[in-house]
């Protein structure tokens, strides 16, 4: 329960920050995060394929 409260508080802070930043900054940050997540997903998928084929 405490984790849920902390997560909701953090979400409120983040959404409050996004509401006060210019749209271009918000979109640039969103694009950076999306790129980071895509690279992470590709690295994870590639690493799992390499591990399973070696066994």
DSSP file (Angstrom, degrees, kcal/mol; ACC not computed):
  #  RESIDUE AA STRUCTURE BP1 BP2  ACC     N-H-->O    O-->H-N    N-H-->O    O-->H-N    TCO  KAPPA ALPHA  PHI   PSI    X-CA   Y-CA   Z-CA
    1    1 A X     >        0   0    0      0, 0.0     4,-2.1     0, 0.0     5,-0.2   0.000 360.0 360.0 360.0 -41.4    0.0    0.0    0.0
    2    2 A X  H  >  +     0   0    0      1,-0.2     4,-2.4     2,-0.2     5,-0.2   0.885 360.0  53.9 -63.1 -37.7    2.8    2.4    0.8
    3    3 A X  H  > S+     0   0    0      1,-0.2     4,-2.5     2,-0.2    -1,-0.2   0.904 107.4  51.0 -62.5 -40.7    4.4    1.6   -2.5
    4    4 A X  H  > S+     0   0    0      2,-0.2     4,-2.3     1,-0.2    -2,-0.2   0.903 110.0  48.8 -64.0 -41.7    1.1    2.6   -4.3
    5    5 A X  H  X S+     0   0    0     -4,-2.1     4,-2.2     2,-0.2    -1,-0.2   0.918 112.4  48.3 -63.9 -43.5    0.9    5.9   -2.4
    6    6 A X  H  X S+     0   0    0     -4,-2.4     4,-2.4     1,-0.2    -2,-0.2   0.898 111.2  50.6 -64.3 -40.2    4.5    6.7   -3.3
    7    7 A X  H  X S+     0   0    0     -4,-2.5     4,-2.4     1,-0.2    -2,-0.2   0.909 111.1  48.1 -65.2 -41.7    3.9    5.8   -6.9
    8    8 A X  H  X S+     0   0    0     -4,-2.3     4,-2.1     2,-0.2    -1,-0.2   0.876 111.2  50.6 -67.0 -36.9    0.8    8.0   -7.1
    9    9 A X  H  X S+     0   0    0     -4,-2.2     4,-2.0     2,-0.2    -2,-0.2   0.921 111.5  47.9 -65.4 -42.9    2.7   10.9   -5.5
   10   10 A X  H  X S+     0   0    0     -4,-2.4     4,-2.5     1,-0.2    -2,-0.2   0.898 110.0  52.6 -64.4 -40.4    5.6   10.6   -7.9
   11   11 A X  H  X S+     0   0    0     -4,-2.4     4,-2.8     1,-0.2     5,-0.2   0.900 108.2  51.6 -61.7 -40.6    3.1   10.5  -10.8
   12   12 A X  H  X S+     0   0    0     -4,-2.1     4,-2.1     2,-0.2    -1,-0.2   0.892 110.2  48.3 -63.0 -40.2    1.5   13.7   -9.6
   13   13 A X  H  X S+     0   0    0     -4,-2.0     4,-2.1     2,-0.2    -2,-0.2   0.925 113.5  47.1 -65.9 -44.2    4.8   15.4   -9.4
   14   14 A X  H  X S+     0   0    0     -4,-2.5     4,-2.4     1,-0.2    -2,-0.2   0.928 113.7  46.8 -65.3 -44.9    5.8   14.3  -12.9
   15   15 A X  H  X S+     0   0    0     -4,-2.8     4,-1.8     1,-0.2    -1,-0.2   0.867 111.0  52.9 -66.6 -34.5    2.5   15.3  -14.4
   16   16 A X  H  X S+     0   0    0     -4,-2.1     4,-0.7    -5,-0.2    -1,-0.2   0.887 110.1  48.3 -65.3 -38.3    2.6   18.6  -12.7
   17   17 A X  H >X S+     0   0    0     -4,-2.1     3,-0.9     1,-0.2     4,-0.7   0.914 110.4  50.7 -67.3 -43.2    6.0   19.2  -14.1
   18   18 A X  H >< S+     0   0    0     -4,-2.4     3,-0.6     1,-0.2    -1,-0.2   0.850 104.1  59.2 -64.5 -33.6    4.9   18.3  -17.6
   19   19 A X  H 3< S+     0   0    0     -4,-1.8    -1,-0.2     1,-0.2    -2,-0.2   0.761 109.8  43.2 -67.1 -23.5    2.0   20.6  -17.4
   20   20 A X  H << S+     0   0    0     -3,-0.9     2,-0.3    -4,-0.7    -1,-0.2   0.476  97.3  85.9-103.8  -3.3    4.3   23.6  -16.8
   21   21 A X  S << S-     0   0    0     -4,-0.7     5,-0.0    -3,-0.6     0, 0.0  -0.667  88.9 -94.9 -94.7 154.3    7.0   22.9  -19.4
   22   22 A X     >  -     0   0    0     -2,-0.3     4,-2.1     1,-0.1     3,-0.3  -0.268  33.2-115.5 -63.2 154.1    6.7   23.9  -23.1
   23   23 A X  H  > S+     0   0    0      1,-0.2     4,-2.7     2,-0.2     5,-0.2   0.860 113.8  56.0 -60.9 -37.5    5.3   21.4  -25.5
   24   24 A X  H  > S+     0   0    0      1,-0.2     4,-2.1     2,-0.2    -1,-0.2   0.890 108.5  47.3 -65.1 -38.2    8.6   21.2  -27.4
   25   25 A X  H  > S+     0   0    0     -3,-0.3     4,-2.4     2,-0.2    -1,-0.2   0.911 112.7  49.6 -67.9 -41.7   10.5   20.2  -24.3
   26   26 A X  H  X S+     0   0    0     -4,-2.1     4,-2.4     1,-0.2    -2,-0.2   0.920 112.5  46.9 -63.1 -44.2    7.9   17.7  -23.3
   27   27 A X  H  X S+     0   0    0     -4,-2.7     4,-2.3     2,-0.2    -1,-0.2   0.873 111.4  51.4 -67.3 -36.7    8.0   16.1  -26.8
   28   28 A X  H  X S+     0   0    0     -4,-2.1     4,-2.2    -5,-0.2    -2,-0.2   0.914 111.7  47.0 -65.6 -42.4   11.8   16.0  -26.9
   29   29 A X  H  X S+     0   0    0     -4,-2.4     4,-2.4     2,-0.2    -2,-0.2   0.904 112.0  50.8 -65.1 -40.7   11.9   14.3  -23.5
   30   30 A X  H  X S+     0   0    0     -4,-2.4     4,-2.5     1,-0.2    -2,-0.2   0.897 110.2  49.5 -64.0 -40.2    9.2   11.8  -24.6
   31   31 A X  H  X S+     0   0    0     -4,-2.3     4,-2.3     2,-0.2    -1,-0.2   0.898 110.8  50.3 -65.8 -39.8   11.2   11.1  -27.8
   32   32 A X  H  X S+     0   0    0     -4,-2.2     4,-2.3     2,-0.2    -2,-0.2   0.912 112.2  46.4 -63.7 -43.0   14.3   10.5  -25.8
   33   33 A X  H  X S+     0   0    0     -4,-2.4     4,-2.5     2,-0.2    -2,-0.2   0.911 111.8  51.2 -66.3 -41.9   12.6    8.2  -23.4
   34   34 A X  H  X S+     0   0    0     -4,-2.5     4,-2.2     2,-0.2    -2,-0.2   0.896 111.0  48.7 -62.5 -40.2   11.0    6.3  -26.3
   35   35 A X  H  X S+     0   0    0     -4,-2.3     4,-2.5     2,-0.2     5,-0.2   0.923 110.9  50.3 -64.2 -44.4   14.3    5.8  -28.0
   36   36 A X  H  X S+     0   0    0     -4,-2.3     4,-2.3     1,-0.2    -2,-0.2   0.915 111.9  47.6 -59.9 -44.4   15.9    4.6  -24.8
   37   37 A X  H  X S+     0   0    0     -4,-2.5     4,-2.5     2,-0.2    -1,-0.2   0.878 111.2  51.1 -66.6 -37.5   13.1    2.1  -24.2
   38   38 A X  H  X S+     0   0    0     -4,-2.2     4,-2.4     2,-0.2    -2,-0.2   0.921 111.0  47.5 -66.0 -43.2   13.4    0.9  -27.8
   39   39 A X  H  X S+     0   0    0     -4,-2.5     4,-2.4     2,-0.2    -2,-0.2   0.912 112.6  50.0 -63.4 -41.8   17.2    0.4  -27.6
   40   40 A X  H  X S+     0   0    0     -4,-2.3     4,-2.4    -5,-0.2    -2,-0.2   0.920 110.8  49.2 -61.9 -44.2   16.7   -1.5  -24.2
   41   41 A X  H  X S+     0   0    0     -4,-2.5     4,-2.5     1,-0.2    -2,-0.2   0.905 111.8  48.7 -63.7 -41.6   14.0   -3.7  -25.7
   42   42 A X  H  X S+     0   0    0     -4,-2.4     4,-2.6     2,-0.2    -1,-0.2   0.902 111.6  49.3 -65.5 -40.5   16.2   -4.6  -28.7
   43   43 A X  H  X S+     0   0    0     -4,-2.4     4,-2.4     2,-0.2    -2,-0.2   0.902 112.4  48.1 -65.2 -40.1   19.2   -5.3  -26.5
   44   44 A X  H  X S+     0   0    0     -4,-2.4     4,-2.2     2,-0.2    -2,-0.2   0.923 113.4  46.7 -65.4 -44.1   17.1   -7.6  -24.3
   45   45 A X  H  X S+     0   0    0     -4,-2.5     4,-2.0     1,-0.2    -2,-0.2   0.916 114.3  47.5 -64.6 -42.8   15.6   -9.4  -27.3
   46   46 A X  H  X S+     0   0    0     -4,-2.6     4,-2.0     1,-0.2    -1,-0.2   0.900 111.9  50.3 -65.7 -40.5   19.0   -9.9  -28.9
   47   47 A X  H  X S+     0   0    0     -4,-2.4     4,-2.0    -5,-0.2    -1,-0.2   0.871 110.1  49.7 -66.4 -37.4   20.6  -11.1  -25.7
   48   48 A X  H  X S+     0   0    0     -4,-2.2     4,-2.3     2,-0.2    -1,-0.2   0.883 110.0  50.4 -70.1 -37.6   17.9  -13.6  -25.1
   49   49 A X  H  X S+     0   0    0     -4,-2.0     4,-2.0     1,-0.2    -2,-0.2   0.913 111.0  49.1 -65.7 -40.9   18.2  -15.0  -28.6
   50   50 A X  H  X S+     0   0    0     -4,-2.0     4,-1.2     1,-0.2    -2,-0.2   0.909 112.5  48.1 -65.1 -41.5   21.9  -15.4  -28.2
   51   51 A X  H  X S+     0   0    0     -4,-2.0     4,-0.9     1,-0.2    -2,-0.2   0.901 112.4  47.3 -66.9 -42.4   21.6  -17.1  -24.9
   52   52 A X  H  < S+     0   0    0     -4,-2.3     3,-0.3     1,-0.2    -1,-0.2   0.852 110.2  51.8 -72.1 -33.5   19.0  -19.6  -26.0
   53   53 A X  H  < S+     0   0    0     -4,-2.0    -1,-0.2     1,-0.2    -2,-0.2   0.786 105.9  55.8 -73.5 -24.9   20.8  -20.6  -29.2
   54   54 A X  H  <        0   0    0     -4,-1.2    -1,-0.2     1,-0.2    -2,-0.2   0.753 360.0 360.0 -77.4 -23.5   24.0  -21.3  -27.3
   55   55 A X     <        0   0    0     -4,-0.9    -1,-0.2    -3,-0.3    -2,-0.2   0.484 360.0 360.0 -83.3 360.0   22.3  -23.8  -25.0
